[in-house]
Amino acid sequence: MARFRTKARAVDLLGKQQIRDEITAISELLRNAYDADASEGLIDVDTRKGRIVVWDDGDGMDEKDLTDNWLTIGTYSKKVKEIKDIRPTGKKRIKIGEKGIGRLAISLLGDQLLIVSKKKGQGTWSLLYLHWDLFRNEKLYMEDIELPTRTFSSYEEVSGFLKNNLDEIKKELLKNLSDVEKWESEEREEIEKEILNFHVNDDAIKRLRVNERRGKGTLFYINDIESDWDWQNYITTQVEDESRKERRLRLENVLVSFTNLIELFDSKELEDETNKFAPILQINGEDIANKSWFNPDDIELYDYALKGTIDKGHFTGQAFIKNLKDTQVYDIKNERLTKGIHTSSNVDIGPVNIKWFFVEGNSGNTSLTLDKHKMMINKLDDSGGLYVFRDGLRILPYGEPGNDFLKMEERRSKGITYYLFSHRRMYGYMEISKLNNPSLVDKSSREGFVENSAFKFFCAVAINLLKWWAIDFLETNSKDKGKRGIRIDRLANEREKESQAQEQQSNEKKQENEYFKNLHNQISIFDNDLNTLMSNLKVEISRKITLIKEKLLSRYNDSNDQDELYKNKLELFQLTDRLDVLKVNCNLRYFHPVELMDQIDSLHYRLFETKKDLRTNIEGEIESIESNFKFDETRMDASLILQERLEYAIQWIKLQVPRLIDNTINSHYDEIKEQVEKVSKETLNYSLKTIKNQVNNNMAIVLGKTEFSVKEMEEALDSVNSIDFIMDAQEVESRVNQLLNEFEVLKEEIQQSIIFASDKNEKFNNIKELISLMTETKTKFVNGEIMVSDDAYIGLLKQEVHMYRDLSAVGLAAELTSHEFNALYKTIQDNLGLLRKSLANSAILPVVDKAGAAFRSLERMHQRMNPLYRQVRARKENLQLGKFIENVLEYFDSDVQKFGIETFCNIDGNLTIRETDSVLFTPLVNLVSNAIYWLLDSEKKQLHFYASSDGKCLFIHDSGPGIENKDRLRIFDPYFTKKVEGRGLGLYLSKDVLASRGHKLYLVEPGYEIYPVGGACFCIEFSNESMGDGQT
């Protein structure tokens, strides 16, 4: 009988010499960690210490697993005989390993290996030690080599052994060198030296402590690391050549694309924390990661996308065409992909899920902005390509630079116009599974699939899908423009409009800057202008008063003197109105900061006081004149009988009063009439000029023809009246008839051009639209409707856009923080529990307990933020108002305690409101926060909550400094704030949120509060609906 015997060197042939390089080895070792249901897989390379640590927190191995499985070539740990026997792991993962040789990838990294493992559910630890050079000796058989193993009952025992008793297993391993005839002396001495020098660093032993806490996991400790691999290349900051850069990117991409993140990002689902796997690579203490790889936002940055399933030679799914403002979606059903594939080559490879994204290389053809397009092109240059995943794990080398397994670049070289897609302008994946695609099997080298008929069909249908996508769907080969050509034209038109809009925005910004420049200049010269104007006014007022006195002296005791004095007084008052020219007129189109508005208000107040002082002086002067020139009543009684005085009074009322009113009306009317006539005249002049220019421009060509035609006909007319007609009448007559025929044609052309000019006169249409707008404005004005300028509306819209942009950023940050908090919550709680157990009898335990209490307090605060989360916003419930306020105050408990603020909640325990949590939570949090801020410097620090007798009004009343009169009307305006670092949005949004549900929020006027606390008192007045429902 004869039988095969296996040389020890077979291990080296299947391991180190089959695996491509250290990058493939790293990928394979991380796959093993994934197969073991690990949540973390770490490869820590430290060339300074001459060691590599491969660590995971997977299910681990016991001594039987190490000897019967890990050391046995060709095993598959799941003992799968048929596809139907495939069973997911505890974390619902499908194991990748099939041939049992992937573990040998570790032999590429170094010569000596120590494995320490703790199997899940067992309290023992297992150890195996080997030197790979034993398996490179051509004279040894597998059965000649014996490797030392150990089992330990506790972490303390295994860690003590690694620190103090390694010599035991070193001696056992050295026995494999005892047969000197089978070894070259130098090789034997080198291996012996390496074994004797073998030791385990403390940082590796600390890693085992993590496995102890988690109750499972494995550590591979590699010494005498392989010198062929330049690990420094991956962390160098020096200028690198293309090959080094490509190698570094390849390693980074292997890590970041280890699992199918593209699907995770595109589906917009949260990653399953229980099944999450984090591959980590550290080289000399530096984390290796591709920070520029695709992120969730990048999945939306494409021009064309294809999503669906290839099955039985057909594609079903959706095609996407991205425009500037929308995305067109096309449903594709059973598109045949077997064109050009012989029927004998058709193989049922099972369903293949695909998601492909393509970015146009030319920035003029893309829907992306220039910045985003440039960013995506850079990312695609580094990380682009179509990846292949099986059960969520990437299959190398597909998607790597240079691995164009679908031959895109080859086709583009034959016709770049219609073979649109490029390997480095695409990103996406093809996803298969072990269960559904069993005919696609890995090479033993772990580099791609065996190129059998299934793989060839897999590539062929994918290539045909790319061809169909470009030529048939996007119509790149169409004689007409096709979908892609039409889209490119549309993008150009949209970009032109966008460019015009951006130019308008730029002009708007320039106008805004110019406006504020002039505004600040007006403010800066206000004092000087006021002094100059006041000086001139005083001189003119003094001169007029002198004239009044002189006039009265010249006609002493005239019966019309009092009327004249009133008229003079009115004229003098009108002179003071000249001060109004100094008023700072704010353009409501632009947002004015609170500080600027305060400054403008103070200037207007000075104007008001100045005008008031001037008018007071005028009043005094007029009264003085009246007292000095008062009628002699005795003489008046003697000269005028009672009847005459009454008649004078009656006539004054009947005639003088209407005259005064008419004068006032006519004065205002004349002023308005002058402005209206001026606007009307300018509008008509502009309209006439515009229409003339437009019509003449449209008629320019035909008018040129008329000039030439008239000239020719005048020459012909001269010929008719000259001797030429007598000498050659026939020729002249023929020429004239030709010109008259041309005239008839020209006449028709002129008439058509006139019609065309009328129909196509764009400027004229714009003028008509303007007139229509003016008519509409006039109608509103005549009907007494409230008129608000467009600038005011635009100003409000600008404020709201700016405000909601700020709020969306804050909200997004809050939601992200909340998500991360939820994700970390259980981990922190578990680790605190483990820490408490580990430190149960130590002096540091109270510190741990304090940290735990602080964390629980933080969690309670986080839970109280629940009303703001979107999933509960629409739910109304009966809220006990007193209890709700207590919960809000608990949110501020630390500040209340820290600053010594007294809180009083005098709310009936039976008072309930029917409302959504968030509608009350947001305003109350804001009002309490504001109250605490303004109470900080107050001697009496009190915050009261009380309700009106009918329960409809809730009052939030503090004992702080209150709100200044000049600010009371502005506190609900957006961006108005008196806080040092306030946003000025709290009260505005609180009022808006409450108003959206029919409630009111307002500031109670001083003196109208129910309790004399002082400070600021706000009232929330609940809607009748919430009160009615709340009391049922």
Residue pairs with C-beta under 8 A, 6 or more apart in sequence:
5 141
6 141
6 142
7 138
7 140
7 141
7 142
8 134
8 135
8 136
8 137
8 140
8 141
8 142
8 144
8 145
9 135
9 136
9 137
9 138
9 140
10 73
10 135
10 142
11 73
11 104
11 107
11 132
11 135
11 142
12 107
12 132
12 135
12 136
14 73
14 101
14 104
14 444
15 101
15 104
15 105
15 106
15 107
15 108
16 104
16 107
16 108
16 132
18 101
18 104
18 444
18 445
18 446
19 25
19 28
19 104
19 105
19 108
19 445
19 446
20 445
20 446
20 447
21 108
21 229
22 108
22 109
22 226
22 229
23 247
23 250
23 251
23 254
24 105
24 396
24 446
24 447
25 105
25 106
25 108
25 109
26 43
26 251
26 254
26 281
27 254
27 258
27 394
27 396
27 446
28 102
28 103
28 105
28 446
29 41
29 43
29 54
29 105
29 106
29 220
30 41
30 43
30 258
30 279
31 96
31 97
31 102
31 393
32 56
32 97
32 102
32 103
33 40
33 41
33 54
33 56
33 58
33 277
33 279
34 41
34 93
34 96
34 258
34 277
34 393
35 58
35 77
35 89
35 93
35 95
35 96
35 97
36 56
36 58
36 59
36 60
36 218
37 58
37 59
37 89
37 90
37 91
37 93
38 56
38 57
38 58
38 59
38 217
38 277
39 57
39 276
39 277
39 278
40 55
40 56
40 57
40 277
40 278
40 280
41 55
41 56
41 58
41 277
41 278
41 279
41 280
42 53
42 54
42 55
42 56
42 207
42 280
42 281
42 282
43 52
43 53
43 54
43 55
43 280
43 281
43 282
44 52
44 53
44 54
44 55
44 282
45 52
45 225
45 231
45 281
45 282
45 283
45 284
46 52
46 53
46 283
46 284
46 285
47 225
47 231
47 232
47 283
47 284
48 284
49 201
50 223
50 224
50 225
51 110
51 201
51 204
51 221
51 222
51 223
51 225
52 109
52 110
52 221
52 222
52 225
53 203
53 204
53 207
53 219
53 220
53 221
53 222
54 106
54 109
54 219
54 220
54 222
55 207
55 217
55 218
55 219
55 220
56 217
56 218
57 210
57 211
57 214
57 216
57 217
58 216
58 217
58 218
59 90
59 119
59 120
59 216
60 117
60 118
60 119
60 120
60 211
60 216
60 217
60 218
61 69
61 70
61 115
61 117
61 119
61 126
61 218
62 117
62 119
62 122
62 124
62 126
62 151
63 126
63 149
63 150
63 151
65 117
65 119
65 126
66 115
66 117
66 126
66 128
66 149
67 128
67 149
68 75
69 75
69 77
69 100
70 103
70 115
70 128
71 128
71 147
72 100
73 100
73 101
73 104
74 99
74 100
74 101
75 100
76 95
76 97
76 98
76 99
76 100
77 95
77 97
77 100
78 85
78 86
78 87
78 95
80 86
83 434
83 435
83 438
86 94
86 434
86 435
88 94
89 95
91 274
91 275
92 275
93 275
93 391
93 392
94 391
94 433
94 434
94 435
96 102
96 390
96 391
96 393
96 434
97 103
98 441
98 442
99 442
99 444
101 444
102 446
105 446
106 113
106 220
106 222
107 113
107 132
107 135
108 226
108 229
109 222
109 225
109 226
109 229
110 132
110 222
110 223
110 224
110 225
110 226
111 131
111 132
111 133
111 194
111 223
111 224
111 226
112 129
112 130
112 131
112 132
112 194
112 195
112 198
112 222
112 223
112 224
113 129
113 130
113 131
113 132
113 220
113 221
113 222
113 223
114 127
114 128
114 129
114 198
114 200
114 220
114 221
114 223
115 126
115 127
115 128
115 129
115 218
115 219
115 220
115 221
116 125
116 126
116 127
116 158
116 162
116 208
116 218
116 219
116 221
117 125
117 126
117 127
117 217
117 218
117 219
118 124
118 125
118 126
118 208
118 211
118 212
118 215
118 216
118 217
118 218
119 126
119 216
120 215
120 216
121 215
121 216
123 153
123 154
124 151
124 152
124 153
125 151
125 152
125 153
125 154
125 155
125 157
125 158
126 149
126 150
126 151
126 152
127 149
127 150
127 151
127 152
127 158
127 161
127 169
128 147
128 148
128 149
129 147
129 148
129 149
129 169
129 170
129 172
129 173
130 147
130 173
131 173
131 191
131 194
131 195
133 187
133 191
134 140
134 145
134 176
134 191
135 145
137 182
137 183
139 182
139 183
140 176
140 182
144 176
145 176
146 172
146 175
146 176
147 173
148 168
148 169
148 172
148 173
150 161
150 169
152 158
152 161
155 208
155 209
155 212
158 208
159 205
159 208
159 209
161 168
162 200
162 205
163 200
163 205
166 198
166 199
166 200
170 195
170 196
170 198
173 195
174 192
174 195
174 196
177 183
177 188
177 191
177 192
180 188
194 223
194 224
198 223
199 223
200 221
204 219
204 221
207 219
208 219
210 217
211 217
211 218
211 219
213 834
231 283
231 284
232 283
232 284
233 240
233 244
233 247
233 248
234 248
234 251
234 283
234 288
235 283
235 284
235 286
235 288
236 244
240 248
246 401
246 402
249 290
249 382
249 383
249 401
250 400
250 401
251 281
251 288
252 288
252 289
252 290
252 293
253 290
253 293
253 382
253 383
253 399
253 400
254 394
254 396
255 279
255 280
255 281
255 288
255 289
255 290
256 289
256 290
256 293
256 383
257 293
257 383
257 387
257 394
257 399
258 277
258 279
258 393
258 394
259 277
259 389
259 392
259 393
259 394
260 387
260 389
260 392
260 393
260 394
260 429
260 431
261 294
262 294
262 299
262 355
262 387
262 427
262 428
262 429
263 355
263 389
263 429
263 431
264 271
265 294
265 295
265 296
265 298
265 299
266 299
266 307
266 355
268 296
270 819
273 823
280 287
281 287
281 288
281 289
282 288
290 382
290 383
292 378
292 379
292 382
292 383
293 379
293 383
294 379
294 383
294 427
298 376
298 379
299 357
301 359
301 368
301 372
301 375
301 376
302 320
302 322
302 357
302 358
302 359
303 321
303 322
303 358
303 359
303 360
303 365
303 366
303 367
303 368
304 319
304 320
304 321
304 322
304 357
304 358
304 469
304 474
305 319
305 320
305 322
305 355
305 356
305 357
305 358
305 428
306 317
306 318
306 319
306 320
306 354
306 355
306 356
306 465
306 469
307 317
307 318
307 320
307 354
307 355
307 356
308 315
308 316
308 317
308 318
308 332
308 353
308 354
309 315
309 316
309 317
309 351
309 352
309 353
309 354
310 337
310 351
310 352
310 354
310 461
310 462
310 465
311 350
311 351
311 352
312 348
313 336
313 337
313 338
313 341
313 346
313 461
314 334
314 335
314 336
314 337
315 332
315 334
315 335
315 337
315 465
315 468
316 332
316 333
316 334
316 335
317 332
317 354
318 329
318 330
318 331
318 332
319 329
319 330
319 332
319 469
319 473
320 327
320 328
320 329
320 330
321 327
321 328
321 330
321 474
321 483
321 487
322 367
323 367
323 487
323 490
323 491
323 494
324 367
324 491
324 494
324 495
324 498
325 494
330 473
332 473
335 465
335 468
337 461
337 464
337 465
337 468
338 346
338 461
338 464
339 464
340 460
340 464
341 457
341 460
341 461
341 464
345 453
345 456
345 457
345 460
346 457
347 439
347 453
347 454
347 457
349 437
349 439
349 440
349 454
349 457
349 458
350 432
350 433
350 436
350 437
350 438
350 439
351 436
351 437
352 430
352 431
352 432
352 437
352 458
352 462
353 430
353 431
353 432
354 428
354 429
354 430
354 431
354 462
354 465
355 428
355 429
356 386
356 426
356 428
356 469
357 426
357 427
357 428
358 420
358 421
358 425
358 426
359 366
359 368
359 373
359 376
359 377
359 380
359 425
359 426
360 366
360 425
361 377
361 422
361 425
363 370
363 373
363 374
364 488
364 491
364 492
365 488
365 491
366 373
366 491
367 491
368 376
377 425
379 427
380 424
380 425
380 426
380 427
381 424
383 427
384 423
384 424
384 425
384 426
384 427
385 398
385 399
385 400
385 401
385 403
385 404
385 423
385 424
385 426
385 427
386 398
386 399
386 406
386 423
386 426
386 427
386 428
386 429
386 430
387 394
387 398
387 399
387 428
387 429
387 430
388 394
388 395
388 398
388 399
388 429
388 430
388 431
388 432
389 395
389 429
389 430
389 431
389 432
390 431
390 432
390 433
390 434
390 437
390 440
391 433
391 434
392 431
395 442
395 448
395 449
396 446
396 447
396 448
397 403
397 447
397 448
398 405
398 430
398 448
399 429
401 424
404 410
404 423
405 448
405 459
406 423
406 459
406 462
406 463
406 466
407 463
408 419
408 421
408 422
408 423
408 426
408 466
409 422
409 423
411 419
411 466
411 467
412 419
412 421
412 422
417 476
417 477
418 470
418 471
418 476
418 477
419 467
419 470
419 471
419 476
420 470
420 474
420 476
420 484
421 466
421 469
421 470
430 462
432 440
437 454
439 452
439 454
440 449
440 454
440 455
440 458
441 449
441 450
441 452
442 448
442 449
442 450
443 449
443 450
449 455
449 458
470 476
471 477
473 483
474 482
474 483
474 484
475 481
475 482
475 483
475 484
475 485
476 482
476 484
478 485
481 488
481 489
512 589
512 590
515 587
515 590
516 590
519 584
519 586
519 596
522 584
523 584
523 599
523 600
523 603
526 582
526 584
526 603
529 582
530 579
530 582
530 606
530 607
530 610
533 578
533 579
533 581
533 582
534 579
534 610
537 575
537 576
537 578
537 579
537 614
540 575
541 572
541 575
541 614
541 617
541 618
544 568
544 571
544 572
544 575
545 572
545 618
545 621
545 625
548 565
548 568
548 625
549 625
551 564
552 561
552 564
552 565
552 625
552 629
553 629
555 561
556 629
557 631
557 632
557 635
557 636
558 564
559 648
561 629
561 631
562 626
563 652
563 656
565 622
565 625
565 626
568 622
569 618
569 619
569 622
572 618
572 622
573 615
573 618
576 611
576 614
576 615
576 618
577 611
579 607
579 610
579 611
579 614
580 607
582 603
582 607
583 604
583 607
584 600
584 603
584 604
586 592
586 597
586 600
587 791
587 795
588 789
588 791
588 792
588 795
588 796
589 791
589 792
589 794
589 795
589 798
590 795
590 798
591 795
591 798
591 799
591 802
591 975
592 600
593 975
594 970
594 975
594 976
594 977
594 978
594 984
597 970
598 966
601 966
683 770
687 767
690 763
690 764
690 767
691 761
691 763
691 764
691 767
693 763
694 757
694 761
694 762
694 763
694 764
695 757
695 761
696 703
698 753
698 756
698 757
698 760
698 761
699 753
699 754
699 757
702 746
702 749
702 750
702 753
705 746
705 749
706 746
706 750
709 739
709 742
709 743
709 746
712 739
713 739
713 743
716 732
716 735
716 736
716 739
719 725
719 732
719 735
719 736
720 732
720 736
724 732
725 732
758 764
777 787
780 787
781 787
799 974
799 975
800 974
803 974
803 975
803 985
803 988
806 983
806 985
807 985
807 989
814 868
818 862
818 865
818 869
821 862
825 859
828 855
829 855
832 848
832 851
832 852
832 855
835 848
836 845
836 848
836 849
836 852
839 845
839 848
860 890
861 891
864 887
864 890
864 891
866 872
866 917
867 916
867 917
867 918
867 921
867 922
868 918
868 921
868 922
872 916
872 917
872 918
873 916
873 918
874 916
875 916
875 917
876 914
876 915
876 916
876 1029
877 914
877 915
877 916
877 917
878 912
878 913
878 914
878 1029
878 1030
879 912
879 913
879 914
879 915
879 917
879 920
879 1030
880 909
880 911
880 912
881 907
881 911
881 912
881 913
881 947
881 954
882 905
882 907
882 908
882 909
882 911
883 909
884 920
884 924
885 905
885 907
885 924
885 945
886 905
888 921
888 924
888 925
888 928
889 896
889 903
889 905
889 928
891 925
892 928
892 929
892 932
895 901
895 932
896 903
896 932
899 932
899 935
899 936
899 941
900 941
901 932
901 935
901 941
901 942
901 943
902 941
902 942
902 943
903 942
903 943
903 944
903 945
904 942
904 943
904 944
904 945
904 946
905 945
906 944
906 945
906 946
906 947
907 945
907 946
907 947
907 954
908 947
908 951
911 947
911 951
912 1030
912 1031
913 920
913 1022
913 1026
913 1027
913 1030
914 1025
914 1026
914 1027
914 1028
914 1029
914 1030
915 997
915 1022
915 1026
915 1030
916 997
918 993
919 993
919 994
919 996
919 997
919 999
920 1020
922 989
922 990
922 993
923 990
923 991
923 993
923 994
923 1001
923 1020
924 956
926 986
926 987
926 989
926 990
927 956
927 990
927 1018
928 943
928 956
929 986
930 986
930 987
931 943
931 956
931 958
931 960
931 1016
932 943
933 979
934 958
934 960
934 961
934 1015
934 1016
935 941
935 942
935 943
935 958
935 959
935 960
937 961
938 959
938 960
938 961
938 1015
940 959
940 1014
941 959
942 958
942 959
942 1013
943 956
943 957
943 958
943 959
944 955
944 956
944 957
944 958
944 1011
944 1013
945 954
945 955
945 956
945 957
946 954
946 955
946 957
946 1010
946 1011
947 953
947 954
947 955
948 955
948 1010
951 1027
952 1021
952 1022
952 1027
953 1019
953 1020
953 1021
953 1022
954 1019
954 1020
954 1022
955 1004
955 1009
955 1010
955 1017
955 1018
955 1019
956 1017
956 1018
956 1019
956 1020
957 1009
957 1011
957 1013
957 1015
957 1016
957 1017
957 1018
958 1013
958 1015
958 1016
958 1017
959 1013
959 1014
959 1015
960 1014
960 1015
960 1016
961 1015
962 1006
962 1014
962 1015
962 1016
963 971
963 1003
963 1016
967 976
967 978
968 1003
970 976
971 987
971 1003
972 987
972 988
972 991
972 1001
973 984
973 988
974 984
974 985
974 988
975 983
975 984
975 985
975 988
976 984
976 988
977 983
977 984
987 1001
990 1001
991 1001
994 1000
994 1001
994 1020
995 1001
997 1023
997 1026
998 1023
998 1024
998 1025
998 1026
999 1020
999 1021
999 1022
999 1023
999 1026
1000 1019
1000 1020
1000 1021
1001 1018
1001 1019
1001 1020
1001 1021
1002 1018
1002 1019
1002 1021
1003 1016
1003 1017
1003 1018
1003 1019
1004 1017
1004 1018
1004 1019
1009 1017
1022 1030
